[in-house]
Amino acid sequence: MMQALIPDRALVDGALQPGVAVLIDGGRIAGIASADSLPAGAAQQRLPGTLVPGFIDTQVNGGGGVLFNDEPTVAGIAAIGAAHRRFGTTGFLPTLISDDLDVIRRAVIAVDAAIEAGIPGVLGIHIEGPFLNVDRKGIHSADKIRPLDAEGIAALTGLRRGRTLVTLAPERVAIADIEQLVAAGVVVAAGHTNARYAQAKAAVAAGMRGVTHLFNAMSPLGSREPGMVGASLDSDELVCGLIVDGHHVSPATLRLALRCKPASGFMLVTDAMPSVGSDAGDFMLQGRHIIVKDGACRSDDGTLAGSHLDMAAAVRNAVSMLGVSLATAVEMASASPAALMGLSDSHGRIAPGQAADLVLLDDAGQVAATWIGGEEERVAPALAEA
């Protein structure tokens, strides 16, 4: 039976519109109608709040007490997805930080199996390293970082279902390798990099299309050498991930970045760790003790280790810290990542033909309900505020 979701307002065609109904049939959006003129026989559901496209998070290291590196399994992926769904993430890429090739292969097999099994929300995998610049390693283990070779390319291109996003340091790999990855359907992003502007632009010309956590762990913008940051802001082809948690980057710096190119050139990411959706105050990351305090995850020496950010909070922060509209913040959490991953035809908007992946926000921006493939899940207020 066709469903008609009738919210107070819905984000349609870039604007929050009242008086509309979103029609769902067979797990997809069948149409947008006037709330006063619905198809006969449609099951009507009135929803107090704002209906927006489901959030897509391309950088999810963990959640619900699970770290993907430690549990590259279908069960681990399901637990991470369930933890983030309560915060509006209806599509995600389980993210593996720098590790051995056998762990990468296991993770790829697990994601493939999770998609085949229909685990809600799994869109593919993000392999962040180990083909990085050790000088910009951040929390990544130096002994895991390695050059990219044929064996590495085979591991990165092994996923049969879904999308693969790979973060690498463009100055540490051959341009031909970037071209080979792109030709195989991999979305290539720059991160943990000391690339000079010219090196970054050469990678863009070879097909690189993403930037992993802009400003963090990369060569900064300089007066004579624009670095990776300068190339990111000067390249319309690149979609730049932003961690808007007040810890990774100053909001003032992010506001300046947003003046450099359209909001569609940026996407919100969480870089979330196992603490999201969990009560744990600490966890282990490849042998290092990580403490969760004041909304941030840090090692004992103070190094940031991913984040304690969820996507609903990222959207609220984008509004309050960056001064963008709710519509723009949501599009940075949905349409922008969908575009980067080549999913615009099926995800990221409320429009006919799109997957019925939706989020209902209350007036405070907390998640009240989600839909993945048209399947509804209500969120308890206490969980939404966790």
FISELO-546377 format. One record per residue (C-alpha): residue number from 1; x, y, z. Coordinates in Angstrom, 3 decimals. Each point is the difference from the previous one (the first is absolute). Layout:
N
NODE   nr        px        py        pz
NODE  NUM         X         Y         Z
...
***
This chain:
386
NODE   nr        px        py        pz
NODE    1     0.000     0.000     0.000
NODE    2     1.237     3.486    -0.837
NODE    3     0.879     2.133     3.012
NODE    4    -0.517     3.752     0.197
NODE    5     2.240     1.716     2.539
NODE    6    -1.401     3.432     0.839
NODE    7     2.502     2.028     2.079
NODE    8    -0.319     3.592     1.151
NODE    9     2.608     0.783    -2.663
NODE   10     2.318    -1.934    -2.294
NODE   11     3.273     0.839    -1.707
NODE   12    -0.920    -0.167    -3.680
NODE   13     1.875     1.694    -2.848
NODE   14     2.327     1.775     2.407
NODE   15    -2.721     1.618     2.104
NODE   16    -1.957    -0.905     3.130
NODE   17    -3.536    -0.241    -1.327
NODE   18    -3.224    -0.329     2.026
NODE   19    -3.091    -1.729    -1.259
NODE   20     1.679    -2.820    -1.888
NODE   21    -0.293    -3.758     0.259
NODE   22     2.801    -2.431    -0.815
NODE   23    -1.364    -3.132    -1.655
NODE   24     1.877    -3.260     0.608
NODE   25    -0.521    -3.232    -1.878
NODE   26     2.270    -3.029    -0.173
NODE   27     2.795     1.581     1.999
NODE   28     0.272     3.024    -2.297
NODE   29    -1.505     3.454    -0.200
NODE   30    -2.862    -0.287    -2.467
NODE   31    -0.800     3.691    -0.120
NODE   32    -0.524     3.319     1.745
NODE   33    -3.615     1.085     0.348
NODE   34    -2.060     2.686     1.622
NODE   35    -1.076    -1.001     3.476
NODE   36    -3.531     0.976    -1.044
NODE   37    -0.070    -2.193    -3.090
NODE   38     1.208    -3.520     0.683
NODE   39    -0.345    -3.137    -2.105
NODE   40    -2.994    -2.134     0.882
NODE   41     0.856    -2.839     2.337
NODE   42     3.308     1.433     1.223
NODE   43     0.646    -0.671     3.694
NODE   44     0.400     3.456     1.540
NODE   45     2.402     0.769     2.833
NODE   46     0.209     3.526     1.392
NODE   47     3.387     0.873     1.469
NODE   48     0.726     2.922     2.322
NODE   49     3.363     1.410    -1.054
NODE   50     2.216     0.379    -3.049
NODE   51     0.548    -2.840    -2.463
NODE   52     3.412     0.043    -1.679
NODE   53     2.090    -2.403    -2.076
NODE   54     1.832    -2.631     2.004
NODE   55     3.535     0.937     0.975
NODE   56     2.899    -1.715    -1.769
NODE   57     3.224    -0.298     1.994
NODE   58     3.067    -0.974    -2.012
NODE   59     2.323    -0.231     3.005
NODE   60    -1.196    -2.278     2.797
NODE   61     2.807    -1.753     1.874
NODE   62    -2.354    -1.452     2.564
NODE   63    -3.014     0.373     2.217
NODE   64    -1.953    -1.808     2.682
NODE   65     3.229    -1.105     1.642
NODE   66     1.311    -1.627    -3.200
NODE   67     3.144     1.032    -1.938
NODE   68    -0.037    -1.199    -3.612
NODE   69     3.736    -0.766     0.014
NODE   70    -0.532    -2.344     2.933
NODE   71    -3.213    -1.582    -1.306
NODE   72     0.055    -0.073    -3.821
NODE   73    -3.036    -2.267    -0.025
NODE   74    -3.624     0.153    -1.072
NODE   75    -1.047     0.087     3.664
NODE   76     2.401     2.854     0.691
NODE   77    -1.303     1.987    -2.952
NODE   78    -3.607    -0.579     1.085
NODE   79     0.760     1.232     3.521
NODE   80     1.709     3.138    -1.304
NODE   81    -2.890     0.732    -2.362
NODE   82    -2.611    -0.469     2.724
NODE   83     1.866     2.377     2.319
NODE   84     0.158     2.746    -2.618
NODE   85    -3.520    -0.439    -1.331
NODE   86    -1.437     1.492     3.182
NODE   87     1.828     3.216    -0.976
NODE   88    -1.459     0.145    -3.505
NODE   89     2.692    -1.850    -1.946
NODE   90    -1.879    -2.163    -2.489
NODE   91     2.995    -0.648    -2.245
NODE   92     3.617    -0.494     1.036
NODE   93     3.423    -1.266    -0.946
NODE   94     1.629    -2.095     2.741
NODE   95     3.474     1.522     0.155
NODE   96     3.252    -1.843     0.505
NODE   97     3.003     2.020     1.157
NODE   98     3.519    -1.022    -1.042
NODE   99     0.479    -3.718     0.522
NODE  100     1.583    -3.091    -1.540
NODE  101    -1.147    -1.177    -3.408
NODE  102    -1.566    -3.151     1.412
NODE  103    -2.210     2.170     2.239
NODE  104    -1.007     2.084    -3.029
NODE  105    -0.906    -3.168    -1.890
NODE  106    -2.062    -1.276     2.939
NODE  107    -1.792     3.337     0.271
NODE  108    -0.834     0.021    -3.705
NODE  109    -1.399    -3.535     0.218
NODE  110    -2.085     0.995     3.040
NODE  111    -1.460     3.077    -1.699
NODE  112    -0.822    -2.021    -3.102
NODE  113    -1.763    -2.583     2.150
NODE  114    -1.816     2.695     2.002
NODE  115    -1.402     1.557    -3.162
NODE  116    -1.036    -3.419    -1.319
NODE  117    -1.698    -0.744     3.325
NODE  118    -1.924     3.287    -0.110
NODE  119     1.522     1.560     3.122
NODE  120    -1.771     3.393     0.135
NODE  121     1.933     3.005    -1.226
NODE  122     3.233    -1.591    -1.242
NODE  123     1.039     1.742    -3.219
NODE  124     3.573    -1.259    -0.312
NODE  125     3.338     0.462     1.734
NODE  126     2.464     2.797     0.742
NODE  127     3.621    -1.146     0.155
NODE  128     1.912     2.858     1.660
NODE  129     3.632    -0.957    -0.470
NODE  130     2.463    -1.615     0.308
NODE  131     1.318     1.790    -3.107
NODE  132     0.558     3.262     1.854
NODE  133     2.792     2.428     0.843
NODE  134     1.489    -0.983     3.362
NODE  135     0.794     3.676     0.671
NODE  136    -3.769     0.652     0.114
NODE  137    -1.049    -3.275     1.602
NODE  138    -2.028     1.484     2.857
NODE  139    -1.249    -2.909     2.109
NODE  140     0.833    -2.575    -2.707
NODE  141     2.753    -2.434     0.967
NODE  142     3.265     0.725    -1.785
NODE  143     0.818    -3.701    -0.241
NODE  144    -3.162    -0.597    -2.044
NODE  145     0.767     2.638    -2.648
NODE  146     1.462    -1.457    -3.195
NODE  147     0.517     0.727    -3.716
NODE  148    -2.734    -0.848    -2.475
NODE  149     0.853    -2.975    -2.199
NODE  150    -1.849    -2.526    -2.159
NODE  151    -1.035    -2.029     3.038
NODE  152    -1.381     3.118     1.629
NODE  153    -1.942     0.996    -3.110
NODE  154    -1.510    -3.489    -0.135
NODE  155    -1.148     0.346     3.617
NODE  156    -1.506     3.442    -0.639
NODE  157    -1.960    -1.163    -3.042
NODE  158    -1.418    -3.209     1.429
NODE  159    -3.528     1.144     0.919
NODE  160    -2.662    -1.524    -2.260
NODE  161    -3.046     1.838     1.392
NODE  162    -0.333     3.608     1.046
NODE  163     2.487     2.838    -0.227
NODE  164     3.641     0.216     1.059
NODE  165     1.562     3.233     1.272
NODE  166     3.778     0.012     0.471
NODE  167     1.942     2.684     1.850
NODE  168     3.646     0.290    -1.003
NODE  169     2.797     2.546    -0.092
NODE  170     0.251     0.988    -3.688
NODE  171     3.681     0.871     0.304
NODE  172     0.736    -3.534     1.194
NODE  173    -1.588    -1.858    -2.918
NODE  174     0.541     0.035    -3.760
NODE  175    -2.463     1.922    -2.148
NODE  176    -0.460    -3.192    -2.016
NODE  177    -1.140    -1.766     3.178
NODE  178    -2.647     2.660     0.646
NODE  179    -1.171    -0.379    -3.591
NODE  180    -0.170    -3.777     0.416
NODE  181    -2.056     0.274     3.175
NODE  182    -2.385     2.472    -1.608
NODE  183    -0.357    -2.210    -3.068
NODE  184    -0.957    -2.868     2.322
NODE  185    -2.824     2.093     1.476
NODE  186     1.737     1.030     3.215
NODE  187    -0.672     3.511     1.314
NODE  188     3.399     1.448     0.910
NODE  189     0.427     2.625     2.728
NODE  190     3.045     1.806     1.348
NODE  191     0.757    -0.143     3.700
NODE  192     2.853    -0.287     2.478
NODE  193     2.054     1.712    -2.662
NODE  194     2.822     2.503    -0.365
NODE  195    -0.754     0.565    -3.682
NODE  196     1.086     3.186    -1.637
NODE  197    -2.620     1.881    -2.005
NODE  198     1.335    -1.280    -3.342
NODE  199     0.010    -3.605     1.222
NODE  200    -3.583     0.289     1.212
NODE  201    -1.160     1.557    -3.268
NODE  202     1.702    -2.780    -1.972
NODE  203    -1.963    -2.530     2.059
NODE  204    -3.217     1.897    -0.747
NODE  205     0.815    -0.187    -3.699
NODE  206     0.452    -3.763     0.439
NODE  207    -3.512    -0.327     1.458
NODE  208     0.332     0.620     3.747
NODE  209    -3.284     1.441     1.221
NODE  210    -0.019     0.116     3.821
NODE  211     1.822     1.580     2.926
NODE  212    -0.016    -1.771     3.355
NODE  213    -0.566     2.272     3.029
NODE  214     1.049     3.312    -1.573
NODE  215     2.696     1.875     1.976
NODE  216     0.827    -2.975     2.231
NODE  217     3.173    -1.997    -0.698
NODE  218     0.904     1.811    -3.221
NODE  219     2.323     2.685    -1.360
NODE  220    -1.494     3.392     0.887
NODE  221    -0.773     3.038    -2.115
NODE  222     3.112     2.165    -0.289
NODE  223     0.785     3.330    -1.607
NODE  224     2.175    -1.461    -2.767
NODE  225    -0.792    -3.720     0.280
NODE  226    -3.779    -0.578     0.150
NODE  227     0.456    -3.621     1.054
NODE  228    -2.750    -2.597     0.175
NODE  229    -2.385     2.421     1.704
NODE  230     0.472     2.561    -2.761
NODE  231    -0.503    -2.586    -2.715
NODE  232    -3.137    -1.258     1.746
NODE  233    -1.585     3.422     0.100
NODE  234     1.166     0.871    -3.516
NODE  235    -1.379    -3.153    -1.661
NODE  236    -3.697    -0.146    -0.776
NODE  237     0.387    -3.695    -0.801
NODE  238     0.769    -0.856     3.636
NODE  239    -2.570    -0.691     2.722
NODE  240     1.587     0.781     3.361
NODE  241    -0.949    -1.783     3.198
NODE  242    -0.519     2.216     3.047
NODE  243     0.026    -1.145     3.635
NODE  244    -2.128     2.670     1.676
NODE  245     0.477    -0.851     3.660
NODE  246     1.775     3.117     1.293
NODE  247     3.141    -2.048     0.684
NODE  248     1.491    -0.951    -3.359
NODE  249    -0.220     3.394    -1.700
NODE  250    -0.902     3.491     1.169
NODE  251    -3.496     0.962    -1.132
NODE  252     1.482     3.259    -1.310
NODE  253     2.336    -1.974    -2.263
NODE  254    -2.902    -2.076    -1.286
NODE  255    -2.081     3.115    -0.640
NODE  256     2.841     1.395    -2.110
NODE  257     0.189    -3.263    -1.946
NODE  258    -3.717     0.179    -0.781
NODE  259     0.580     3.365    -1.674
NODE  260     2.408    -1.556    -2.494
NODE  261    -2.421    -2.186    -1.935
NODE  262    -3.639    -1.166     0.079
NODE  263    -1.272    -2.030     2.932
NODE  264    -0.362    -2.943    -2.376
NODE  265     3.810    -0.183     0.074
NODE  266    -0.094    -0.986     3.677
NODE  267    -1.476    -2.936     1.882
NODE  268    -0.451    -0.630     3.688
NODE  269     1.761    -3.050     1.420
NODE  270     0.277    -1.258     3.552
NODE  271     3.279    -1.984     0.040
NODE  272    -1.863    -1.742     2.820
NODE  273     1.625    -2.409     2.407
NODE  274    -1.561    -2.853     2.063
NODE  275    -1.090     2.460     2.691
NODE  276    -2.840     1.352    -2.156
NODE  277    -3.172    -1.739     1.114
NODE  278     1.817    -1.473     2.994
NODE  279     0.473     0.973     3.623
NODE  280     3.694    -0.919    -0.086
NODE  281     2.339     2.727     1.204
NODE  282     3.030    -1.546    -1.655
NODE  283     1.053    -2.665    -2.502
NODE  284     3.101    -1.511    -1.573
NODE  285     1.172     0.907    -3.493
NODE  286     2.727    -2.270    -1.357
NODE  287     1.601    -0.279     3.401
NODE  288    -0.455     3.658     0.968
NODE  289    -2.251     1.128     2.826
NODE  290    -2.577     2.538    -1.181
NODE  291    -1.935     2.150     2.472
NODE  292    -3.395     1.543    -0.750
NODE  293    -0.239     3.337     1.758
NODE  294    -1.809     3.284    -0.664
NODE  295    -1.419    -1.341    -3.249
NODE  296     3.345    -1.028    -1.505
NODE  297     2.047    -3.185    -0.319
NODE  298     3.707     0.384     0.785
NODE  299     2.965    -2.248     0.661
NODE  300     1.937     0.361     3.240
NODE  301     2.365     2.455    -1.727
NODE  302    -2.914     2.202    -1.118
NODE  303    -0.166    -1.069    -3.656
NODE  304    -3.521     0.071    -1.421
NODE  305    -1.154    -3.527    -0.812
NODE  306    -3.045     0.296    -2.215
NODE  307    -2.990     1.566     1.693
NODE  308    -2.900    -0.444     2.372
NODE  309    -2.263     1.726    -2.535
NODE  310    -3.254    -1.313    -1.437
NODE  311    -1.501     1.261    -3.243
NODE  312    -3.066     1.671     1.513
NODE  313     2.316     1.987     2.261
NODE  314     2.172     0.849    -3.018
NODE  315    -3.062     1.433    -1.742
NODE  316    -0.976     2.024     3.051
NODE  317     3.598     1.214     0.378
NODE  318     0.135     1.069    -3.634
NODE  319    -3.020     2.194     0.636
NODE  320     1.165     1.442     3.324
NODE  321     3.777     0.199    -0.604
NODE  322     0.214     0.643    -3.732
NODE  323    -3.151     2.065    -0.457
NODE  324    -1.449    -2.037    -2.861
NODE  325    -3.699    -0.700    -0.349
NODE  326    -1.470    -3.317     1.106
NODE  327    -0.677    -0.814    -3.652
NODE  328     3.659     0.564    -0.909
NODE  329     1.268    -1.948     2.999
NODE  330    -2.222    -2.963    -0.893
NODE  331     1.097     0.089    -3.635
NODE  332     3.642    -0.089     1.166
NODE  333    -0.938    -3.135     1.947
NODE  334    -1.934    -1.669    -2.823
NODE  335     0.210     1.326    -3.569
NODE  336     3.724     0.855     0.146
NODE  337     1.238    -3.423     1.165
NODE  338    -2.415    -1.683    -2.403
NODE  339     1.507     2.007    -2.848
NODE  340     3.571    -0.870     0.995
NODE  341    -0.824    -3.705     0.113
NODE  342    -1.873     0.021    -3.314
NODE  343    -3.349    -0.648     1.672
NODE  344    -1.923     3.142    -0.936
NODE  345    -2.468    -1.957    -2.117
NODE  346    -1.093    -2.076     2.991
NODE  347     0.917     1.804     3.233
NODE  348     0.300     3.403     1.629
NODE  349    -3.248     1.730    -0.951
NODE  350    -3.742    -0.191     0.547
NODE  351    -1.051    -0.526    -3.586
NODE  352    -1.808    -2.609    -2.108
NODE  353     2.117    -3.078    -0.634
NODE  354     2.292     0.534     2.970
NODE  355     0.400    -2.596     2.729
NODE  356    -2.481     0.633     2.815
NODE  357     2.811     0.829     2.430
NODE  358    -1.338     2.790     2.171
NODE  359     0.423     1.740     3.351
NODE  360    -2.620     1.762     2.089
NODE  361     1.445     2.834     2.085
NODE  362    -1.795     1.693     2.869
NODE  363     0.145     3.752     0.513
NODE  364     3.273    -0.313     1.953
NODE  365     1.675    -1.921    -2.808
NODE  366    -0.117    -3.311     1.856
NODE  367    -0.852    -3.159    -1.914
NODE  368    -3.515    -1.294     0.640
NODE  369    -0.131    -2.740    -2.647
NODE  370     1.857    -1.434    -2.962
NODE  371    -0.962    -1.982    -3.087
NODE  372     2.381    -2.238    -1.946
NODE  373    -1.537    -1.415    -3.142
NODE  374    -3.366     1.132     1.318
NODE  375     0.355    -1.950     3.252
NODE  376    -0.702     2.275     2.963
NODE  377     1.838    -0.010     3.309
NODE  378    -1.005     2.341     2.789
NODE  379     2.718     1.525     2.170
NODE  380    -0.520     0.396     3.742
NODE  381     0.698     3.602     1.071
NODE  382     2.634    -1.106     2.507
NODE  383     1.905    -1.785    -2.762
NODE  384    -0.219     2.922    -2.408
NODE  385     1.569     2.270     2.593
NODE  386     2.804    -2.422     0.961
***
